[in-house]
Amino acid sequence: MSWHQDATYWGLSDPDVVTAWLAFTDVTVDNGAMRMVPGSHGEQLAHRDTFAPNNLLSRGQEIAVEVDEARGVDILLRAGEMSLHHVRMVHGSPANRSGDRRIGFAIRYIPTSVKQLAGAVDGAMLVRGVDDYHHFVPEHAPASDLAPTARAHHAEAVARSAKILYRGAGVERFR
């Protein structure tokens, strides 16, 4: 398990981010349910990069101080349910020890006042209200499934994100 905080490498001006993790399949202890440490979102902790081959995080990042495993709470979900967590919540997922898949979709919500500090440009989709700040390139819904323009836009967004997440890592293969 790699305990981490999502805010570590995102390069945002403020930690005003909530992640909605939507379970597409049932999430159990056996298939690697996310574990969170309640009340751990108050401060940004130091992290280290491991680039461990079995760690699915972008840099294999992990918190550089001891995390009390006993404080961790399993986030068990049925397909269609979701969990919410703050961008600085200490969390991680153990390996899937079952024959079942654990599939989910993470959606991040930020106020329009938050800006990207680590990259030249980043994208976001306005889901409510008015954007008076224009800190992000607008993301748009695709015209149709697998539309060529949408696929090209997605590839560009992934490349922009990778530049932000891997900045300063000295790992050229990810760029």
Buried (B, 14 or more C-beta within 10 A) or exposed (E): BBBBBBBBBBBBEEBEBEBBBBBEBBBBEEBBBBBBBEEBBEEEBEBEBBEEEEBEBBBBBBBEEEBEEEEBEBBBBEEEBBBEBBBBBBBBBBEBEEEBEBEBEEEBEBEBEBBBEBBEEBBBEEEEEEEEEEBBBEBEEBEEEEEEEBEEBBEEBEEBBBBBBBEEBEEEEEE
